[in-house]
Amino acid sequence: STTEHSDTTTMAGSSKYFSTTKRGELQEFKQELNDPDRRSRKDAVKKVIAAMTVGKDVSSLFPDIVNCMQTEDTELKKLVYLYLINYAKTQPELTILAVNTFVKDSQDPNPLIRALAVRTMGCIRVDRITEYLCDPLERCLKDQDPYVRKTAAVCVAKLYDINAELVEDRGFLETLLNLVGDANPMVVANAVAALSEIYDGQDATFLDQGSLTKLLRALNECTEWGQVFILDAVAGYDAAGDNEAEMIIERILPRLQHANPAVVLSAVKVILKNITLIHDMGVAVPVVKKLAPPLVTLLSAEPEIQYVALRCINLVIQKLPEVLEHEVRVFFCKYNDPIYVKIEKLEIMVQLAREETVDQVLLELKEYATEVDVDFVRRSVRAIGRCAIAIESAAERCVNVLIELIETRVSYVVQEAVIVIKDIFRRYPNRYESIISTLCENLDSLDEPEARASMVWVIGEYAERIDNADEILEQFLESFPEEPSMVQLQLMTAAVKLFLKKPSERPQQLIQLVLTYSTQETDDPDLRDRAFIYWRLLSADPDVAKKIVLAEKPVIEDRKRHLDPVLLGVLLEELGSLSSVFHKASASFVKKGRERVISEAELPSVRSVMDDGEAEAKDGHVVVAADGPSAVNSASAAPMPDLLGDLLDLSDPVDAVVHDAVLAPIDAPMDAPPADPLGDLLAGLDDLAVGTTASADGAAERAADGAAERAADGAAER
């Protein structure tokens, strides 16, 4: 077409400016920039901009470029302004030479030139030029043309970043507030964007009921990004009551049908904030139902937008699960979905699973567990376990699906199923032990640390119900020295449980083997310390050992299902931003503080801060965070929390008994225990204590006494 041919010709004509350069080209540029012919000067400026774009230093041509500003050619003026923005910081003295032209252009009859002049002056971040910017900016803020006004509104935010005090003294903030009520919607949007930037993430303190009405009126006529700015500002406004919240929601609801996902998410954010103020369920319920279609529509966009939408939907359903509780099928994975989209859909399926829909979800998850992507298969199997933990009435169905998956004999599926079943045993103790035999049939396929540790936990926890538990445990112990730390710790605990539940000769031999290796041959401090504790505990009092090791365990829950309520509230206020994608508050990854320049008189007071590396030199000045040295000093003076004390402050119903038992020395005389097999077998452990080396005995004493002191300190703190 004619348009395509024209674009191709333009691109071909522009490419000549990026051709390979030759020696002495700067001198050649200089001659062409001073050529009397206007076209030659224009071509020369284009060549200079092309050289600047590819990273060449053409700052030496600054005076010659400034001379080209005096022109009526709008295209040439734009090129010159682009050069000035790039090199103004390195040539601040020469930039002042262009101020007169800026001021003159700000009064040009052409509104495009006026806007271009004030925009360029705002982009030139040089302190010396700010005082010259104020008068042209003040005129442009009251210009008759809305294009100039909207450009000047953004320039106020840029000037505030350079010199906030100057903006406040010249009354530019009040002028911006007046522009919120401007007749042109684009001017309103830019004024709101500038005020939001100036207030830097604070609530919309610049909004009152009057300005709120003006913003909502301008919403329908703004561009899509103008609507985003206005909606974000409205989201920061606190409605006075039910009626005002209903009015805001009513005016915002049409934005849910917008084609731009950013507008939709911003509208959802406003509605979620105000719907909590509505106490009339007859009004709130229909509004909640209207949120579902636009959120579902977002899933028909490109995969990248789907991912962002899914991360935001995850937050929404944690706040209001009823929004999409009947739409779980929408989140079933498609064959061509990227893996990052599949993972997010999987998470939302688990979140939305209810008694009525869990059968559909389980069928889908079972299908996913047969796919070729190993990581996705593992996540699918874990999702089945999470459904079992979250929905008690569906637990048996989930277990049956897991048994079917184990029977496939696929190694990574079996291992993931074992891990999941261990969690189900924790959630529902003494309910599904009939499947233990199926697990034991697949011991040979367990080669991953977490799967082996989970299987060992099951054996130790249900040792009294597994006839050959000692034989199975002995198989694991054959490779005990080569096992990862996670498996070794579980093996030690399982051996102790087996010994306490089945006090016979073989379990005694197993525990002697484990404790001997763990106290004398290992380099792992966690393993060694736990072995000393078990050894001392068993030698001191078997009844106490039973109370501790075989104590009733707390019921687990799916912690991934919900974020912390405080964090969730913060993320919903920042819905549609990076925070809702990262699921982290913006304060954790965005630097809020502004930089300020310190004068020479303040230098002595910040030298100590510089020594600590908290200040840095920029352009010959010392720059620190806006909080200043006092913030650094106060931060350094803050006491460090007692992390060790917090870790040791463990609540246990038998603290006093444990304290007395641990303090008792190994060879201390004890009251004669009642005659029972367990008491007789403890003699074997005493022999083990006598047979150890002196160093190991001393280490045991130190470890046990240290643990006792820490436990006593923790009890005293409580």
C-alpha positions in Angstrom: 0.0 0.0 0.0 1.0 3.7 -0.3 1.4 4.0 3.5 3.7 0.9 3.7 5.8 2.2 0.8 6.1 5.6 2.5 7.2 4.0 5.8 9.8 1.8 3.9 11.2 4.8 2.1 11.5 6.8 5.4 13.3 3.9 7.1 15.7 3.5 4.2 16.3 7.3 4.2 17.0 7.3 8.0 19.4 4.3 7.9 22.0 6.3 6.1 22.6 8.3 9.2 23.8 5.2 11.1 26.3 4.1 8.4 29.9 3.4 9.3 31.8 6.5 10.4 35.1 7.8 9.3 37.9 9.8 10.7 37.4 13.5 11.3 33.6 13.2 11.2 33.2 15.5 14.2 34.9 18.3 12.3 32.7 17.5 9.3 29.6 17.7 11.6 30.8 21.0 12.9 31.1 22.5 9.4 27.7 21.2 8.3 26.0 22.5 11.5 27.3 26.0 10.6 26.2 25.7 7.0 23.9 28.6 5.9 21.6 26.1 4.1 18.7 25.0 6.4 18.5 21.5 4.9 22.2 20.9 5.4 22.0 21.9 9.0 19.0 19.6 9.5 20.8 16.7 8.0 23.9 17.4 10.2 21.7 17.4 13.3 20.2 14.1 12.3 23.7 12.7 11.9 24.7 14.0 15.3 21.6 12.4 16.9 22.4 9.1 15.2 25.9 9.2 16.5 24.7 10.0 20.0 22.2 7.1 19.7 24.9 4.5 19.0 26.9 5.7 22.0 29.4 8.1 20.5 30.5 11.2 22.4 29.4 14.2 20.4 29.3 16.6 23.4 31.9 18.8 21.8 29.3 20.0 19.3 27.1 21.4 22.1 27.6 25.1 21.1 27.0 24.4 17.5 23.8 22.5 18.2 22.6 25.3 20.5 23.0 27.7 17.6 20.6 25.6 15.5 17.7 26.3 18.1 16.8 29.5 16.4 14.6 28.0 13.7 11.0 27.8 12.7 11.4 24.1 11.6 9.5 22.1 14.3 11.3 18.8 13.4 14.7 20.4 13.7 13.8 22.0 17.0 12.7 18.6 18.4 16.1 17.1 17.4 18.0 19.9 19.0 15.9 19.6 22.2 16.6 15.8 22.2 20.3 16.5 22.1 20.1 19.1 24.9 18.3 16.7 27.2 21.0 14.1 26.7 24.0 16.3 27.3 22.7 19.0 29.7 24.2 17.3 32.7 27.7 17.2 31.3 27.5 20.8 29.9 25.5 22.7 32.5 27.2 26.1 31.8 26.4 25.9 28.1 22.8 24.8 28.8 22.1 28.2 30.3 22.9 29.7 26.9 19.8 28.0 25.6 17.5 29.3 28.3 16.5 32.4 26.4 15.4 30.3 23.5 13.4 28.1 25.9 11.7 31.1 27.4 11.0 32.5 23.9 9.6 29.2 22.6 7.3 29.0 25.7 5.5 32.1 24.3 5.4 30.9 20.7 2.0 31.1 18.9 2.2 27.4 18.1 0.9 25.4 21.1 3.1 22.4 20.0 6.2 24.6 20.3 5.1 26.0 23.7 4.5 22.5 25.0 7.8 21.2 23.6 9.8 24.0 25.3 8.3 23.5 28.7 8.6 19.7 28.4 12.3 19.9 27.5 13.1 22.3 30.3 11.5 19.9 32.7 13.6 17.0 31.4 16.8 18.9 31.7 17.7 18.0 35.3 20.2 20.8 36.1 19.8 22.8 39.2 20.8 26.1 37.6 18.1 26.0 35.1 15.2 25.4 37.5 14.8 29.1 38.4 14.5 30.0 34.8 11.8 27.3 34.3 9.4 28.7 36.9 8.0 31.7 34.9 7.4 29.8 31.6 5.9 26.9 33.6 3.5 29.2 35.5 2.3 30.7 32.1 1.9 27.2 30.6 -0.1 25.9 33.5 -2.7 28.6 32.7 -2.4 28.3 29.0 -5.5 28.4 26.8 -4.5 25.3 25.0 -5.2 22.0 26.9 -2.2 20.3 25.3 0.1 22.8 26.8 -1.6 22.6 30.2 -1.4 18.8 30.3 2.3 18.9 29.4 3.0 21.6 32.1 1.2 19.5 34.7 3.7 16.6 34.2 6.5 19.2 34.3 5.5 20.2 37.8 6.2 16.7 39.1 9.6 16.7 37.4 10.5 20.0 38.9 9.3 18.8 42.3 11.8 16.0 42.1 14.6 18.4 41.5 13.6 21.2 43.9 10.5 20.5 46.1 10.8 23.7 48.1 10.7 25.8 45.0 7.5 24.1 43.8 5.8 24.7 47.1 7.0 28.4 47.3 5.8 29.2 43.8 2.3 27.7 44.5 2.5 25.1 41.7 0.8 22.5 43.9 -2.2 24.7 44.3 -2.3 25.2 40.6 -2.2 21.4 40.1 -5.1 21.0 42.5 -7.1 23.5 40.4 -6.3 21.5 37.2 -8.0 18.5 38.8 -11.2 20.3 38.0 -10.2 21.3 34.5 -12.7 21.0 31.7 -10.3 18.9 29.6 -10.1 15.2 30.7 -6.5 14.8 29.6 -5.5 17.8 31.7 -7.3 16.2 34.6 -5.5 12.9 34.1 -2.1 14.4 33.9 -2.7 16.6 37.0 -3.8 13.5 38.9 -0.7 11.6 37.7 1.6 14.5 38.8 0.0 14.8 42.2 0.2 11.1 42.8 3.9 11.2 41.9 4.5 14.1 44.2 2.6 12.5 47.1 4.7 9.4 46.4 2.4 6.5 47.2 0.5 8.2 50.0 -3.2 8.0 50.1 -5.0 10.5 47.9 -4.9 13.3 50.4 -5.4 15.8 47.6 -8.9 14.4 46.9 -12.1 15.7 48.6 -15.7 15.1 47.7 -15.8 17.9 45.2 -12.7 16.9 43.3 -13.8 13.2 43.5 -16.9 14.1 41.5 -14.9 15.9 38.9 -12.5 12.9 38.5 -15.4 10.5 38.1 -16.9 12.8 35.5 -13.7 13.0 33.5 -13.2 9.2 33.7 -15.4 8.5 30.7 -13.6 10.8 28.3 -9.9 10.0 29.2 -7.5 7.8 27.3 -7.0 4.4 28.8 -3.8 5.4 30.7 -5.5 8.5 31.9 -8.2 6.3 33.3 -5.6 4.2 35.1 -4.2 7.3 36.8 -7.6 8.5 37.9 -8.7 5.0 39.1 -5.5 4.6 41.2 -6.2 8.0 42.7 -9.8 7.1 43.5 -8.6 3.9 45.1 -6.7 5.9 47.6 -9.8 7.9 48.6 -11.6 6.9 51.7 -15.4 7.0 51.2 -17.4 8.7 54.0 -20.0 6.0 54.2 -22.3 3.5 52.5 -23.9 6.0 50.1 -20.6 7.5 48.9 -19.1 4.0 48.5 -22.2 2.9 46.4 -21.9 6.0 44.3 -18.2 5.3 43.6 -18.8 1.7 42.7 -21.7 2.6 40.4 -19.5 5.1 38.5 -16.6 2.6 38.3 -18.6 -0.5 37.2 -18.6 0.4 33.4 -14.7 0.4 33.5 -14.9 -3.4 34.0 -15.8 -3.7 30.4 -12.8 -1.9 29.1 -10.4 -3.6 26.6 -7.3 -2.6 28.5 -6.5 -5.1 31.3 -4.8 -2.3 33.3 -8.1 -0.3 33.4 -10.0 -3.5 34.5 -7.6 -4.3 37.3 -7.6 -0.7 38.6 -11.4 -0.7 38.5 -11.4 -4.0 40.5 -9.1 -2.5 43.0 -11.5 0.5 43.6 -14.5 -1.8 43.9 -12.8 -4.2 46.4 -11.9 -1.3 48.6 -15.3 0.3 48.7 -17.4 -2.9 48.8 -16.2 -3.5 52.4 -18.1 -0.3 53.4 -21.4 -1.5 52.0 -23.4 -3.4 54.7 -26.5 -4.0 52.6 -26.0 -7.5 51.1 -28.7 -6.7 48.5 -26.3 -4.2 47.0 -23.0 -6.0 47.7 -23.8 -9.4 46.3 -24.7 -8.3 42.8 -21.6 -6.2 42.6 -19.4 -9.2 43.6 -21.1 -11.2 40.8 -20.2 -8.5 38.3 -16.5 -8.9 39.0 -16.3 -12.5 37.6 -16.8 -11.9 33.8 -14.1 -9.2 33.4 -11.6 -11.3 35.3 -12.4 -14.4 33.3 -12.1 -12.3 30.1 -8.5 -11.5 31.0 -7.6 -15.1 30.5 -8.2 -14.9 26.8 -5.3 -12.4 26.3 -1.6 -13.2 25.6 0.2 -15.6 27.9 2.1 -12.7 29.6 -1.0 -10.8 30.4 -2.7 -14.0 31.5 0.1 -14.6 34.0 -0.3 -11.1 35.5 -4.0 -11.5 35.6 -3.7 -14.9 37.3 -1.4 -13.5 40.0 -4.0 -10.7 40.6 -6.9 -13.1 40.6 -5.1 -15.2 43.2 -5.2 -12.2 45.5 -8.9 -11.3 44.7 -10.1 -14.8 45.5 -8.2 -14.9 48.8 -10.2 -11.8 49.8 -13.5 -12.8 48.1 -13.5 -16.4 47.1 -17.2 -16.2 46.1 -16.3 -14.1 43.1 -15.1 -17.1 41.1 -16.2 -20.1 43.1 -18.4 -21.3 40.3 -15.8 -20.6 37.5 -13.2 -23.2 38.4 -13.4 -24.9 35.0 -12.1 -21.6 33.4 -8.7 -22.3 35.1 -8.2 -25.8 33.7 -4.9 -25.9 31.8 -4.8 -25.9 28.0 -2.3 -28.0 26.1 -0.5 -25.0 24.7 -0.3 -22.9 27.9 3.2 -22.0 28.9 4.4 -23.6 32.1 4.3 -20.4 34.1 0.6 -20.0 33.2 -0.1 -23.6 34.1 1.5 -23.3 37.5 -0.6 -20.2 38.3 -3.8 -21.9 37.1 -3.0 -24.9 39.3 -2.7 -22.7 42.3 -6.0 -21.1 41.7 -7.7 -24.4 41.1 -6.6 -25.5 44.6 -7.8 -22.2 46.0 -11.3 -22.5 44.4 -11.7 -26.3 45.1 -14.9 -26.9 47.2 -16.9 -29.9 48.1 -19.1 -29.3 45.1 -16.2 -29.0 42.6 -13.5 -31.1 44.0 -14.3 -34.1 41.8 -13.8 -32.1 38.7 -10.6 -30.7 40.0 -9.3 -34.2 41.0 -10.0 -35.6 37.5 -8.1 -32.7 36.0 -5.2 -33.1 38.4 -5.0 -36.8 37.7 -4.8 -36.1 34.0 -2.0 -33.5 34.6 0.0 -36.2 36.6 0.4 -38.2 33.3 2.0 -35.3 31.3 5.6 -35.2 30.2 6.7 -32.1 32.1 8.2 -33.5 35.3 8.0 -30.3 37.3 4.3 -29.7 36.4 3.5 -33.4 37.2 5.1 -33.0 40.7 3.1 -29.8 41.3 -0.1 -31.6 40.2 0.5 -34.4 42.7 1.1 -32.0 45.4 -2.1 -30.1 44.5 -4.0 -33.3 45.1 -2.5 -33.5 48.6 -3.4 -29.9 49.2 -7.0 -30.6 48.3 -7.1 -33.5 50.7 -5.7 -31.3 53.5 -8.1 -28.4 52.8 -11.3 -30.4 52.2 -11.8 -33.1 54.8 -14.8 -34.6 53.2 -12.8 -35.1 50.0 -9.7 -36.6 51.6 -10.6 -40.2 50.9 -11.2 -39.5 47.2 -7.8 -37.7 47.1 -6.1 -40.7 48.7 -7.6 -43.0 46.2 -6.4 -40.9 43.3 -2.9 -40.9 44.9 -3.0 -44.7 45.2 -3.9 -45.0 41.5 -0.9 -42.8 40.7 1.4 -44.9 42.8 0.3 -48.0 40.9 1.6 -46.4 37.6 5.1 -47.1 39.0 6.5 -43.9 37.5 9.4 -43.0 39.7 8.9 -39.3 40.2 5.1 -39.7 40.5 5.5 -42.4 43.2 8.0 -40.3 45.2 5.9 -37.1 45.1 2.8 -39.2 46.2 4.8 -40.5 49.2 5.6 -37.0 50.2 2.0 -35.9 49.9 0.6 -39.0 51.8 2.9 -38.2 54.7 1.2 -34.8 55.0 -2.2 -36.4 54.8 -1.2 -38.7 57.7 -0.2 -35.6 59.6 -3.6 -34.0 58.8 -5.7 -37.1 59.5 -3.9 -39.4 62.0 -5.0 -43.0 62.4 -7.4 -42.8 59.4 -5.7 -44.0 56.2 -3.1 -46.4 57.6 -4.4 -49.2 55.3 -2.3 -47.7 52.4 1.0 -48.2 54.2 1.4 -51.6 52.7 1.1 -50.1 49.2 3.8 -47.5 50.1 6.2 -50.2 51.4 5.9 -52.1 48.1 7.6 -49.1 46.4 10.6 -48.7 48.6 13.0 -49.5 45.8 11.8 -46.6 43.7 12.5 -44.0 46.4 15.9 -42.3 45.6 15.1 -38.6 46.4 15.9 -37.3 49.9 12.5 -35.8 50.6 10.7 -38.9 49.5 13.0 -41.2 51.5 12.6 -39.0 54.6 8.8 -39.0 54.2 8.8 -42.8 54.0 11.1 -43.1 57.0 8.7 -40.8 58.9 5.8 -43.0 58.1 7.6 -46.2 59.2 8.6 -44.6 62.5 5.2 -43.1 63.1 3.3 -46.3 62.5 6.0 -48.8 63.6 3.6 -50.7 65.9 1.3 -51.4 62.8 4.1 -52.5 60.5 5.1 -56.1 61.3 8.6 -55.8 59.7 9.2 -52.2 60.5 12.6 -53.1 62.0 13.7 -54.9 58.8 12.6 -52.0 56.6 14.4 -49.5 58.8 17.5 -51.7 58.8 17.5 -51.5 55.0 17.6 -47.7 55.1 20.3 -47.8 57.8 22.6 -49.8 55.6 23.4 -46.5 53.7 23.0 -44.2 56.8 26.5 -42.6 56.4 25.9 -41.7 52.8 22.3 -40.4 53.3 21.6 -36.6 53.2 21.1 -34.8 56.5 17.3 -34.7 56.0 17.1 -38.5 55.8 19.6 -39.1 58.6 17.6 -37.0 61.0 14.4 -38.8 60.1 16.2 -42.2 60.5 17.4 -41.3 63.9 13.9 -40.2 65.1 12.3 -43.3 63.5 14.8 -45.6 65.2 14.0 -44.0 68.6 10.2 -44.3 67.9 10.6 -48.0 66.9 12.6 -48.6 70.1 10.0 -46.9 72.3 7.1 -48.7 70.6 8.7 -52.1 70.2 11.2 -52.5 73.0 13.0 -55.6 71.8 16.6 -56.6 70.9 16.7 -55.7 67.3 15.4 -52.1 67.7 17.9 -51.7 70.5 20.7 -52.7 68.1 19.5 -50.3 65.5 19.4 -47.4 67.9 22.8 -48.2 69.2 24.1 -48.2 65.7 22.5 -44.9 64.8 23.6 -43.1 68.0 27.1 -44.4 67.9 27.6 -43.2 64.3 25.8 -39.8 65.0 27.9 -39.0 68.1 31.3 -40.2 67.0 31.7 -40.2 63.3 29.5 -37.5 61.8 30.5 -33.9 61.1 26.9 -32.6 61.0 26.3 -30.6 64.2 22.5 -30.9 64.0 22.7 -34.7 63.7 25.2 -35.0 66.5 23.3 -32.7 68.9 20.0 -34.5 68.3 21.7 -37.8 69.0 23.1 -36.6 72.3 19.7 -35.3 73.3 18.0 -38.6 72.4 20.8 -40.6 74.1 20.5 -38.5 77.3 16.7 -38.6 77.3 16.5 -42.4 76.9 19.1 -42.9 79.6 17.4 -40.6 82.0 13.8 -41.6 82.0 11.9 -43.7 79.4 8.5 -42.3 80.4 9.7 -38.8 79.7 11.2 -40.0 76.4 7.8 -41.4 75.4 6.0 -38.2 76.3 8.3 -36.2 74.2 9.0 -38.4 71.2 5.6 -39.9 70.9 3.7 -36.8 71.8 0.5 -35.9 69.9 1.5 -33.7 66.9 -0.3 -30.5 65.9 -2.6 -30.8 63.0 -1.1 -29.2 59.9 -2.9 -27.0 57.3 -2.2 -25.7 53.8 -0.2 -22.6 54.6 0.2 -21.8 50.9 -3.5 -21.3 50.6 -3.7 -17.9 52.1 -1.3 -15.0 52.5 -0.9 -13.1 55.8 -4.1 -10.9 56.1 -2.0 -7.7 56.6 0.1 -8.4 53.5 -3.0 -9.3 51.5 -4.6 -6.0 52.3 -1.5 -4.1 51.2 -1.3 -6.1 47.9 -5.0 -5.5 47.1 -4.3 -1.8 47.5 -1.6 -2.2 44.9 -3.5 -4.4 42.6 -2.4 -4.2 39.0 1.2 -3.2 39.9 4.4 -5.2 40.3 3.5 -5.8 43.9 0.5 -8.0 42.9 2.8 -10.0 40.5 5.6 -10.5 43.0 3.1 -10.9 46.0 5.4 -8.6 47.9 4.6 -5.1 49.2 6.2 -2.4 47.1 8.1 -1.1 50.1 10.2 -4.3 50.1 11.6 -3.7 46.6 11.1 0.0 45.7 13.2 2.7 47.2 10.8 5.4 48.4 13.3 8.0 49.8 14.3 10.9 47.6 17.9 12.1 47.3 18.9 15.5 48.5 22.1 17.5 48.0 24.1 18.4 51.1 25.8 21.8 51.3 29.4 22.2 52.4 28.3 23.5 55.8 26.7 20.1 56.5 29.6 18.0 55.4 31.2 17.5 58.9 28.0 16.1 60.3 27.8 13.4 57.6 31.4 12.3 57.4 30.7 9.5 59.8 27.9 8.4 57.6 30.3 8.5 54.6 32.7 6.3 56.5 30.0 3.7 56.8 29.4 3.7 53.1 25.9 5.3 53.4 26.7 8.4 51.4 28.1 8.7 47.9 29.5 11.5 45.8 27.5 12.6 42.8 28.5 15.5 40.5 30.8 17.0 43.1 28.1 16.9 45.8 27.4 14.5 48.7 24.1 12.7 48.3 22.3 10.8 51.0 18.8 9.4 51.5 16.1 11.9 52.3 15.9 10.7 55.9 19.4 12.2 56.5 22.2 11.2 58.9 19.9 11.0 61.9 18.1 8.1 60.4 21.3 6.2 59.9 22.4 6.9 63.5 19.1 5.8 65.0 19.2 2.7 62.9 22.7 1.8 64.0 21.7 2.3 67.6 18.8 0.0 67.4 19.3 -3.1 69.5 19.6 -6.4 67.7 16.8 -8.9 68.5 17.7 -12.0 70.5 17.1 -14.5 67.7 18.7 -17.3 69.6 16.4 -16.7 72.6 13.4 -16.6 70.3 14.4 -19.9 68.7 14.9 -21.6 72.0 11.6 -20.3 73.5 9.6 -23.4 72.5 6.3 -24.1 74.2 5.9 -27.7 75.3 3.4 -29.1 77.9 6.1 -31.2 79.5 8.8 -28.5 79.8 9.3 -29.0 83.5 9.7 -32.8 83.2 12.1 -32.4 80.3 14.2 -29.8 82.2 14.6 -32.2 85.2 15.3 -35.2 82.9 18.0 -33.4 80.8 19.7 -32.0 83.9 20.2 -35.5 85.3 23.7 -36.8 84.6 24.0 -40.0 82.7 25.4 -42.0 85.6 23.2 -40.5 88.3 21.4 -43.0 90.5 17.7 -43.2 89.6 14.7 -44.6 91.4 14.1 -48.2 90.5 11.6 -48.3 87.6 8.9 -50.8 87.5 9.8 -54.1 86.0 9.1 -53.8 82.2 11.0 -54.8 79.0 11.8 -51.2 78.2 13.5 -50.6 81.6 15.6 -53.8 81.1 16.7 -52.7 77.7 18.0 -49.4 78.9 21.0 -51.2 80.2 22.1 -51.5 76.7 22.1 -47.8 76.3 24.1 -47.5 79.6 26.7 -49.8 78.0 26.8 -47.6 75.0 27.5 -44.6 77.2 30.3 -46.4 79.0 31.8 -47.6 75.7 32.1 -44.2 74.1 35.4 -42.2 74.1 36.1 -39.5 76.7 35.8 -36.8 74.1 32.4 -38.0 73.0 31.3 -38.2 76.7 32.4 -34.7 77.3 30.7 -33.5 74.2 27.5 -35.2 75.3 27.7 -33.5 78.7 28.3 -30.1 77.1 25.6 -30.5 74.6 23.0 -31.7 77.1 23.9 -29.1 79.8 23.9 -26.4 77.2 20.5 -27.5 75.9 19.2 -27.6 79.5 20.4 -24.1 80.3 18.8 -22.8 77.1 15.6 -24.5 77.9 15.7 -23.1 81.5 16.3 -19.6 80.1 13.5 -20.0 77.7 11.1 -21.1 80.5 12.2 -18.2 82.6 11.6 -15.7 79.8 8.1 -17.1 79.3 
